Amino acid sequence: MKVTINQKALERLQRGHDWIFRSDLAGVEAEVAGPATVVSEKGKVLGEALYSPKSLIALRMMTQGQERITEGLIRERLRLAHERRRVIYPGEEAYRVVFGEADRLPSLIVDRFADVAVFQTLSAGMETFKETVVAALREMLNPRSILERNDSSVREREGLPLIRQAVWGEAPEEVAFRFSGKTFSFPALEGQKTGFFLDQRYNAEAAARYARGEMLDAFCYVGQFGLHAAPCAQSVLCVDASDAAVRQVRRNAERNGFANIKAQEANVF
């Protein structure tokens, strides 16, 4: 399948912007989600991208020149992403395996929580490789369960259904894991994003370095920042509008033996 882009999109692509918007398409051979060969108006092949027929972000570039998007390419980039994380987080059991575009796997998120893997395919183009992603995660991580948390509203703009399910193994009642020296848990298939904000690791650790006296963790969710601050603070108040999140903060505080954390359901504003 071939998609032609206009000069404006070409110039943006040459500056390193890997998204191409629908308004910058000059021609589409077929409205089919998946890999597409991207060409300039002069007919030059620029590479391949994931095409989304219904999204304003029509193309997400993945390759340059003649390189094709294949199952093998997806698997190799997954492997490389995991190898990078194992170097960055030696000995850790919970970390973000794939950061989407940063790992040259646009619109794909993969998180690892000990023996549970959670993924999101957030574009129609990446959705066509979902079975490949699941098979690769089984081989690479050997997880007890693989959970699909495709319930983000961004999928509706891609014309995709919202899904929460276990695609391998069974969804545990609760996902428990060690993270930056502390124990956390969240209900499987519930909560925000993939269940926990693994991408906030360094910010949570920074909060601990600044912690002293009385601390407020606003919009606390399951207490990631509050639990990091607790060892250095006199007291920590965790506030969230979700009763379920507040109850989870209390469980996580108890798991770690923090008696100086109070969790309260309230609207921060």
N, C-alpha and C positions, 0 to 999 in steps of 0.2 A: 504494500500500500504506500502511495506517494502523497506527500503534502508539500505544497509550494508556499514559501513565505515571502513577504514583501521586503523592500529595502530597509525599512525602519526596523523590522525584526532582525534582519541580517546584521545591521550595525550593532544592535543591542547584543546579539549573540557573540559577535566578535569582541565585545567588551567584557564577555564572561558571564552574561545573564542567561541562564539555561532554561528559563521559562519563556514560552512564546504564546501570546494571547490570541484569542480567536479573531479579534479585530485586525490582526496583522497577517492573517492567512490570505494568500492570493488564489489558492485552489486546493481542493481536497478530492482525492481520487475516489474514496469510499468512506462512509461514516461508520467505521468499524473500530472498536476499542482495541488497543494493543500496539505492537511495534509499527512504526511508520518511517519510511525514508524521507528525510527532509531535504528539499532542494531550493536553491535560489531561483529568482525569476529568470535568470540566465541559464538555468538548467544544471548548475553545479551541485553535486551531491555534498551536503554539509555534514551528514551523519545520520544517526537514527535516534528517534525519540519515542516515548510512550504517548500515544494519542488518546485523548478523552473527547468523545463526540459531543457531550452536552456541557462540558465545563468551559468557563471563560478562560481558564488556563488550558489551552488546547494541546500544547506540546510540552513535554518535559524531556530535555535532551539527555541522552545517556552515552552516546558515542560520537566520534568524529570520523570524517572520511568514509571509508568503506566498511568499517567495523560494524557487525550486525548485533542486534539484541537477541540473544538466544538463552535457552535454559542454562546452558553451560556458563554463560557470562553472569547470569544472576547468581548461580551457585558460587562462582569464583569470587564475586564481590562480597557475598555473604561470608565466605571463608576469610577473606582479607580483613573485613570489618571485625570479625570475632578475634582474629589474631591480634589486631591492634588493641582491642579492649583487654585482652589477657595480659598484654605487656603493660598497659597503663594501670590496670587494677589487679596486680598479682595477688592471688590468694583470696580475692573477693568472690562472693557467690551471687551478688546482685549488682547488675550494671546494665546500662543500655548497650545492646549489641550493635544496633543499626540506627544511625541518626539521619535517615532519609537522604537528602541531597548531599550532605557532607560525606557520606560513604558511597556516593555515586549510585544510589538506589532510591531515586526520587519517589516520595510519597509512601515509603515503607518505614515503619517503626517496629523494632524488635527489642523487647526487654527480657532480661533473664532474672528470675527470682529463685535462686537455688535450683530445684529440680522442676520448676514450672517456667515455661516460656510463654510470652504473650506478644501478639503481633497485631498491627493495623496496616491494612492496604487502603490508602486514602485517595486513590485515583482509579478511574476506570481502566486506565492502561496497566497499572500495576496489578489490578484485580485479576487480569488474565494470567498472571504468573503465580497466583495464590497456591495452587497445588505444588508448584516447584518450590516455593518458599517453605511450605510445611514439610515436604520431604527432606529438604536440605537441613532444616532445624532438627528434625529427628535424628539424622545422621551426625550432625555437628555437635549438638548439645546432649543427646540421649536423655531427653526430659521424661519425667513421669507424666506430665500433661502439657499440651499446647492449647492455649486459649486464644480465641479470636475475639478481639474487642473492637469490632467494626461498628460501633454505635455512635461515632462522631457525626455531628450534623453536616460536616463538610462533604460526607458521602452523598447526601441528598442532592447537593449541587453537581455531583458527578453522575446523577441518575442511578445511584446504587442503593440497595436496601441497607437498613440498619440491622446489625447482627451481633449477638453476644452468645458464644457457644464454645464448647470444648471440641476441637477438631482432631485431637489425639489424646487417648486416655480419658480419664474422667476429671471433671472440674472439682477440685477439693472444696470443702466448705469454707476454708480459710487458707490464704497463701501466707506462709511465715518464712522469714529470711533474716539473715544478718546483713547489716548495711552500715558501713563506717563505724564498726565496733558496737553497734546497738541492734536489738532485735525488734523487728516491726512485723505487723501482719495487716491484712485487709481482706474483706470478703471477696472470694473469687467471683468474677463476672459482675461486680458491683463497683460503685465509686467512680472517680474521675479518670479520664484517659485510659491507661493500661492498668490502673489500680494504685499507682504510686508514682511520684515524680522523681524518677531516678536521675533525670537530667539536672536536678537541683542539688546534686551532691556537694559541689564546691561552695555554693551559696549557704547551704546548711552548716557546713564546716566553718565558714567565715562567721556565721552568726554565733557559733560557739566561742570563737576567739574574742568577740566583742561583748559577750554576755557578762553581766554583773548586776547586782541589786535585783529589782523587780523587772521582769521581762513580760512583754505582751507579744503573743504569736497570733496575729489577726489572720482570718481566712485560713485557719490552721490545718484543715482537712484531717489527716490521721496523726498529726503532731510531729512531722519530720523536723521542723525548725525548733519547736519547743523542746523536744527530747534532746536535740544536740546542745541546746543552751542550758538545760537543767543542771548538769554537773558544776557549772560555773556561776549560776544565778542563785540568788536567795529564794526566789519564787518565780514561777512561770504561769501566766494565765493564757490558755489556749481557747480561742473563740472561733466558732463557726456557726453558720445558719442551719447546718444539717445536723439533726439529732443523731443520725447514724454515724457521722464523722466524729462527733463529740464522744459517743460511746466507744468508738475505736481508739481515740486518744487515751481514754482512761485505761483501756485494756493494754495499750502499748506502754503507757507509763508504769503500770503494774508489772508487766513483763520485765522491765528494766530496773525495777526497784526504786523508782523516783517518787518520793513522797511529797516533793515540793511543786508538783504540777497539778493545777486545777483546770478542768475543762468545762466550758460554759456554752450552751446554745444561745446565740443571740445574733442580731443583725449588727455588724460592726459599724455601719453607717448610722 
